[in-house]
């Protein structure tokens, strides 16, 4: 991939492991220019870096061989860079207080400049909420690219829902040399193959706890709106929600029954003014977008009758459905299973079912 001199300057600067993000920003004078001002910032940087480190960074920045080495390593790893001054850099991120200087990317770069919507939540999310989350993400791809993290639970469900469309972005909180946790490797590789994976950190940046909250500002910043599908009192999803509100983006949340720990954060967001979401139509209506139902799977007469009964009840136990339809509970189980497989109903626990 060919880069301009301005882009190479930023890629080189951001590759210095010796510099913190704050020091990189200081050198760039808050992104007013694309070339580090070593002279103007010399005194403050030497105090924080020592003379030896400062001189090494300064020398390497002007070393053509060092720059070529960095670009060759990125190219070999299949990583493409979008810098703050690149034509592909998303305008939505330029409007936040601390935009990432460089985005390291694997996948379909064109997704960066599509209209995005983030879906986030907790690792500890109820099974029925995971199914609803997956379905919501799938429906959202009619109008948006779905953005999320890469954690188990709600993030993974949102990504899976968007895979079929390819309109999916995952934001990492570490460099591409790592998979964290290790089990996430297949999921990260799948997102990169069908959609886009991005991070603001150079490949050699290892996962660290403090990087994850900073990552959440990118998820919120990319997005026109954010849906929180689950969140405990101290969930990282609430950090994303806070950034969304801070950036003037729209905030949505699923409602929860009182006493469900993984929904306490969602209920608090709703109390504070977030828009309540029960299905994707609530989001489309908010933005004035059309909702055209997808062609439904062909149903047998038994499936149609049972699905209508579940929809009419809202939530129902198998014995209640059997009584309503004048049959035995065990006779409904095969039809229930078929409707679950077709994604038309969801099991809510305790043998309760609801239509999606």
C-alpha positions as CSV (number, residue, x, y, z in Angstrom):
1,X,0.0,0.0,0.0
2,X,1.4,3.4,-1.0
3,X,1.5,6.1,1.7
4,X,2.1,9.8,1.5
5,X,5.0,11.4,3.3
6,X,2.5,12.8,5.9
7,X,1.1,9.3,6.5
8,X,4.6,7.8,6.9
9,X,5.4,10.4,9.5
10,X,2.5,9.4,11.6
11,X,3.0,5.7,11.2
12,X,6.7,6.1,12.1
13,X,5.9,8.2,15.2
14,X,3.3,5.8,16.5
15,X,5.6,2.8,16.1
16,X,7.9,4.1,18.9
17,X,7.2,1.8,21.9
18,X,9.2,4.3,24.1
19,X,6.5,7.0,23.7
20,X,3.2,7.1,25.5
21,X,0.1,8.2,23.6
22,X,0.2,11.5,25.4
23,X,3.9,12.1,24.3
24,X,3.0,11.3,20.7
25,X,0.2,13.9,20.9
26,X,2.5,16.4,22.4
27,X,5.0,16.0,19.6
28,X,2.2,16.5,17.1
29,X,0.9,19.6,18.8
30,X,-2.6,18.2,19.1
31,X,-2.6,17.1,15.5
32,X,-2.1,20.7,14.1
33,X,0.6,19.2,11.9
34,X,1.8,15.9,10.6
35,X,5.5,16.3,11.5
36,X,6.7,16.0,15.1
37,X,8.1,19.2,16.6
38,X,11.1,17.8,18.4
39,X,12.7,21.2,19.0
40,X,9.6,22.9,20.5
41,X,8.8,19.9,22.7
42,X,12.4,19.0,23.6
43,X,12.5,20.2,27.2
44,X,9.2,18.6,28.3
45,X,10.0,15.3,26.5
46,X,13.6,15.0,27.9
47,X,12.1,15.4,31.4
48,X,9.7,12.5,30.8
49,X,11.9,10.3,28.6
50,X,15.6,11.1,29.5
51,X,18.1,12.4,27.0
52,X,19.1,9.0,25.7
53,X,15.6,7.9,24.8
54,X,14.7,11.3,23.3
55,X,17.7,11.3,21.1
56,X,17.0,7.7,20.0
57,X,13.4,8.5,19.0
58,X,14.5,11.6,17.2
59,X,17.2,9.8,15.3
60,X,15.1,6.9,14.3
61,X,12.3,9.2,13.1
62,X,14.6,10.6,10.4
63,X,16.2,7.3,9.6
64,X,14.9,6.1,6.2
65,X,16.0,2.5,6.8
66,X,14.0,2.4,10.1
67,X,10.9,3.7,8.3
68,X,11.2,1.2,5.5
69,X,11.5,-1.6,8.1
70,X,8.3,-0.5,9.8
71,X,6.3,-0.3,6.6
72,X,7.7,-3.7,5.4
73,X,6.7,-5.4,8.6
74,X,3.2,-4.0,8.4
75,X,2.8,-5.0,4.8
76,X,4.0,-8.6,5.6
77,X,1.5,-8.9,8.4
78,X,-1.4,-7.8,6.1
79,X,-1.9,-4.6,8.1
80,X,-2.9,-1.4,6.4
81,X,-2.7,2.0,8.1
82,X,-5.2,4.8,7.9
83,X,-3.8,8.0,9.5
84,X,-5.5,11.1,10.7
85,X,-4.5,12.7,7.4
86,X,-5.6,9.8,5.2
87,X,-8.5,10.2,2.8
88,X,-10.0,7.0,4.3
89,X,-9.9,8.3,7.9
90,X,-13.6,8.4,9.2
91,X,-14.9,11.9,9.7
92,X,-16.9,10.7,12.7
93,X,-13.7,10.1,14.6
94,X,-12.3,13.5,13.7
95,X,-15.1,15.0,15.7
96,X,-14.2,13.4,19.1
97,X,-11.8,15.0,21.6
98,X,-9.0,12.5,21.3
99,X,-9.1,10.9,17.8
100,X,-6.6,8.0,17.2
101,X,-3.6,9.2,15.2
102,X,-3.3,6.0,13.3
103,X,-5.8,3.1,12.7
104,X,-4.1,-0.2,12.0
105,X,-6.5,-2.3,9.9
106,X,-7.2,-5.8,8.6
107,X,-10.1,-6.3,6.2
108,X,-12.4,-4.1,4.2
109,X,-11.3,-0.4,4.7
110,X,-14.3,1.0,2.9
111,X,-16.4,0.1,6.0
112,X,-14.7,3.0,7.9
113,X,-16.8,5.5,6.0
114,X,-20.1,3.8,6.2
115,X,-22.8,4.8,8.6
116,X,-22.1,2.8,11.8
117,X,-24.0,1.7,14.8
118,X,-22.4,0.1,17.9
119,X,-23.8,-2.8,19.8
120,X,-22.1,-3.5,23.1
121,X,-22.7,-5.4,26.4
122,X,-21.3,-7.6,29.1
123,X,-19.5,-10.9,28.9
124,X,-22.1,-12.2,31.4
125,X,-25.2,-11.8,29.3
126,X,-28.3,-14.0,29.6
127,X,-28.8,-16.6,26.8
128,X,-32.1,-15.1,25.7
129,X,-30.5,-11.7,25.5
130,X,-27.6,-13.0,23.4
131,X,-30.2,-14.4,20.9
132,X,-32.0,-11.0,20.8
133,X,-28.7,-9.2,20.4
134,X,-27.6,-11.4,17.5
135,X,-31.0,-10.8,15.8
136,X,-30.9,-7.1,16.4
137,X,-27.4,-6.8,15.0
138,X,-28.5,-8.8,11.9
139,X,-31.4,-6.4,11.3
140,X,-29.3,-3.3,11.9
141,X,-27.1,-4.2,9.0
142,X,-30.0,-3.2,6.7
143,X,-29.0,0.4,7.3
144,X,-25.7,0.3,9.4
145,X,-22.3,-1.3,9.8
146,X,-22.3,-2.9,13.2
147,X,-19.4,-2.0,15.5
148,X,-18.4,-3.8,18.7
149,X,-15.5,-5.1,20.7
150,X,-14.3,-8.7,20.6
151,X,-15.2,-10.1,24.0
152,X,-17.3,-13.2,24.7
153,X,-20.9,-12.6,25.4
154,X,-22.7,-9.6,23.9
155,X,-19.9,-8.4,21.7
156,X,-19.5,-11.9,20.0
157,X,-23.3,-12.2,19.6
158,X,-23.4,-8.8,17.8
159,X,-20.6,-9.7,15.5
160,X,-22.1,-13.0,14.7
161,X,-25.4,-11.3,13.8
162,X,-23.7,-9.0,11.3
163,X,-21.4,-11.6,9.7
164,X,-23.8,-12.6,6.9
165,X,-23.9,-9.0,5.6
166,X,-20.2,-8.4,5.9
167,X,-21.0,-5.0,7.5
168,X,-19.1,-5.5,10.7
169,X,-16.2,-3.8,12.5
170,X,-14.5,-5.0,15.6
171,X,-12.2,-2.6,17.6
172,X,-9.3,-4.2,19.5
173,X,-7.5,-2.7,22.6
174,X,-4.1,-4.1,21.7
175,X,-1.8,-4.8,18.7
176,X,-2.3,-7.4,16.0
177,X,0.6,-9.5,17.3
178,X,-1.8,-10.7,20.1
179,X,-5.1,-12.5,20.5
180,X,-6.7,-11.8,23.8
181,X,-7.9,-14.0,25.2
182,X,-6.3,-16.7,23.0
183,X,-9.7,-18.3,22.4
184,X,-10.7,-15.1,20.5
185,X,-8.3,-15.8,17.6
186,X,-10.9,-17.6,15.3
187,X,-13.4,-14.7,15.9
188,X,-10.9,-12.0,15.2
189,X,-9.8,-13.8,12.0
190,X,-13.4,-14.2,10.9
191,X,-14.2,-10.5,11.4
192,X,-11.1,-9.6,9.4
193,X,-12.1,-12.0,6.6
194,X,-15.7,-10.8,6.1
195,X,-15.5,-7.2,7.6
196,X,-12.9,-5.1,9.3
197,X,-10.8,-5.3,12.5
198,X,-9.1,-2.1,13.7
199,X,-6.9,-0.9,16.5
200,X,-5.1,2.3,17.3
201,X,-2.1,0.4,18.8
202,X,1.0,-0.8,16.8
203,X,1.3,-4.6,16.4
204,X,3.7,-5.1,19.3
205,X,1.4,-3.5,21.9
206,X,0.4,-6.1,24.4
207,X,-3.1,-6.2,26.1
208,X,-3.2,-4.1,29.2
209,X,-6.3,-3.4,31.4
210,X,-6.1,0.4,31.0
211,X,-6.2,0.2,27.2
212,X,-9.7,-1.2,27.1
213,X,-11.5,1.8,28.4
214,X,-9.6,4.0,25.9
215,X,-10.6,1.6,23.1
216,X,-14.3,2.2,23.9
217,X,-14.1,5.8,22.8
218,X,-13.4,4.6,19.3
219,X,-16.4,2.3,19.3
220,X,-18.7,5.2,20.4
221,X,-16.9,7.7,18.1
222,X,-17.4,5.7,15.0
223,X,-21.1,5.2,15.6
224,X,-24.2,7.3,15.0
225,X,-25.8,5.5,17.9
226,X,-24.9,2.9,20.6
227,X,-27.1,0.1,21.9
228,X,-26.2,-1.4,25.3
229,X,-27.8,-4.9,25.4
230,X,-26.5,-5.8,28.9
231,X,-24.4,-4.1,31.6
232,X,-23.8,-4.6,35.3
233,X,-23.1,-1.7,37.6
234,X,-19.5,-1.5,36.6
235,X,-19.6,-2.9,33.1
236,X,-17.2,-1.6,30.4
237,X,-20.2,-1.1,28.2
238,X,-21.2,1.8,30.4
239,X,-17.9,3.5,29.5
240,X,-18.9,3.2,25.8
241,X,-22.3,4.6,26.7
242,X,-20.6,7.5,28.5
243,X,-18.5,8.3,25.5
244,X,-21.6,8.1,23.2
245,X,-23.4,10.7,25.3
246,X,-20.3,12.9,25.5
247,X,-20.0,12.9,21.7
248,X,-23.6,13.8,21.2
249,X,-24.5,10.4,19.8
250,X,-27.8,8.6,20.4
251,X,-27.9,6.0,23.2
252,X,-30.2,3.0,23.4
253,X,-30.6,0.2,25.9
254,X,-32.6,-3.0,26.5
255,X,-34.9,-2.9,29.6
256,X,-34.5,-5.5,32.3
257,X,-36.6,-7.1,35.1
258,X,-35.8,-5.8,38.5
259,X,-33.1,-7.9,40.2
260,X,-31.2,-9.1,37.1
261,X,-27.6,-8.1,37.8
262,X,-26.6,-8.0,34.1
263,X,-29.3,-5.5,33.4
264,X,-28.7,-3.0,36.3
265,X,-26.6,-0.8,34.1
266,X,-29.1,-0.8,31.3
267,X,-31.9,0.2,33.6
268,X,-29.8,3.1,34.9
269,X,-29.1,4.3,31.4
270,X,-32.9,4.3,30.7
271,X,-33.5,6.3,33.8
272,X,-30.9,8.8,32.6
273,X,-32.6,9.3,29.2
274,X,-31.5,6.4,26.9
275,X,-34.1,5.2,24.5
276,X,-35.7,1.9,25.4
277,X,-35.3,-0.8,22.7
278,X,-37.3,-4.0,22.5
279,X,-36.6,-4.8,18.9
280,X,-34.7,-3.3,15.9
281,X,-37.8,-1.4,14.8
282,X,-37.4,0.9,17.8
283,X,-34.0,2.1,16.5
284,X,-35.2,2.4,12.9
285,X,-38.2,4.4,14.0
286,X,-36.0,6.7,16.0
287,X,-33.9,7.6,12.9
288,X,-36.9,7.6,10.6
289,X,-35.6,4.6,8.6
290,X,-37.7,2.1,6.7
291,X,-38.1,-1.4,8.0
292,X,-38.9,-3.9,5.3
293,X,-39.3,-7.4,6.8
294,X,-37.0,-10.1,5.3
295,X,-38.7,-12.9,3.5
296,X,-39.7,-15.4,6.2
297,X,-38.9,-19.0,6.1
298,X,-41.6,-21.3,4.8
299,X,-43.7,-22.6,7.6
300,X,-45.9,-25.6,7.9
301,X,-49.5,-25.1,9.0
302,X,-48.6,-26.4,12.5
303,X,-45.7,-24.0,12.7
304,X,-47.8,-21.0,11.7
305,X,-50.5,-21.8,14.2
306,X,-48.0,-22.2,17.1
307,X,-46.0,-19.1,16.1
308,X,-49.3,-17.0,16.1
309,X,-50.2,-18.4,19.5
310,X,-46.8,-17.4,20.9
311,X,-47.0,-13.9,19.4
312,X,-50.4,-13.4,20.8
313,X,-49.3,-14.5,24.3
314,X,-46.1,-12.4,24.3
315,X,-44.5,-15.0,26.5
316,X,-45.8,-18.5,27.1
317,X,-45.0,-21.8,28.7
318,X,-45.4,-25.0,26.7
319,X,-48.3,-26.2,28.9
320,X,-50.2,-22.9,28.3
321,X,-49.7,-23.2,24.6
322,X,-50.8,-26.8,24.6
323,X,-54.0,-25.9,26.5
324,X,-54.7,-23.0,24.2
325,X,-54.3,-25.2,21.1
326,X,-56.1,-28.2,22.5
327,X,-53.2,-30.6,22.4
328,X,-50.6,-32.3,24.6
329,X,-47.4,-30.5,25.6
330,X,-45.1,-33.2,24.3
331,X,-46.6,-32.9,20.8
332,X,-45.5,-29.2,20.6
333,X,-41.8,-29.8,21.3
334,X,-40.8,-30.8,17.7
335,X,-42.6,-27.7,16.3
336,X,-41.1,-25.5,19.0
337,X,-37.6,-26.8,18.0
338,X,-38.2,-26.0,14.3
339,X,-39.3,-22.5,15.1
340,X,-36.1,-22.0,17.3
341,X,-33.9,-23.3,14.5
342,X,-35.6,-20.9,12.0
343,X,-34.8,-18.0,14.4
344,X,-38.5,-17.1,14.8
345,X,-38.8,-17.7,18.6
346,X,-36.4,-17.5,21.6
347,X,-36.3,-19.6,24.7
348,X,-36.5,-17.3,27.8
349,X,-35.7,-19.8,30.4
350,X,-37.9,-22.0,32.5
351,X,-39.5,-23.3,29.3
352,X,-40.9,-19.9,28.4
353,X,-40.9,-18.8,24.8
354,X,-41.3,-15.5,23.0
355,X,-41.4,-14.6,19.3
356,X,-38.6,-12.5,17.8
